Amino acid sequence: MREVELNTERAAGRERVKRVLGFARNRLARLVFERDLVARTDAYVRLDDELAAPGRHGHHASSWLQLRRALRGATITADDVLVDFGSGMGRIVYVAARRYPFARVVGVEISQRFNDVALANLEHARQRLRCQDVQIVTADATEFVVPDDMTYAYMFNPFGGEVFEAVLGNIVASLDRRPRRLTFCYAHPLMEEAVLASGRFERVRSLRPRRPGLTPYHGRIDVFVSTA
């Protein structure tokens, strides 16, 4: 009985340590990555009731290094365009525009409340952005017309089910209109089978979680490239 109690205490202790370390990591990340911003890009925020619907997920921000992991080894040029579907409070849009020489970076988000945070941060950091053409679009992603010059797409599990399939269909329609190489960076890829089943993408990399104890999907990034 005493051994069971000790194991329970040890497990509780480990959980406390994890929480403290998690808080410290988040605090450090804000100090390092949000020092140029005027508003926090909070980790998780629920959608407003009028926007909540089957298939739509709440805003769960990517880590600050998520895009850098996905694009490691890629050569980004002034001909490239990135669209973040479900861009939330604009963290990935900011990182893309701040770090890479994209021709244009677009964030598509249904919540005006989230977009107001993104716009405030982007305007405050405007002079530090390598890409100056940054657009925040308030729209249902299923109704967003995918630009035919988009060469990079990013998602951090913003939606699933029929919503995801509709957005994927719009991406494929863009490829039909203008065949090109398109790199799809998909974090927390719960709908990976739908991407492969489309017949238009092949997976070229799967970056596994760095922290142990996470689910197979949590923290994982799959990188797909369009096929001919």
Buried (B, 14 or more C-beta within 10 A) or exposed (E): EEEEEEEEEEEEEEEEEEEEEEEEEEEEBBEEBBEEBEBEBBBEBEBEEEBEEEBBBEBBBBBBEBBEBBBEEEEBEEEBBBBBBBBBBBBBBBBBBBBBEBBBBBBBBBBEBBBBBBBBBBEEBEEEBBBEEBEBBBEBBBEBEBBBBBBBBBBBBBBBEEBBBBBBBBBBEBBEEEEEEBBBBBBBBBBBEBBBEBEBBEBEBEBEBEEEEEEEBEBBBBBBBBEE
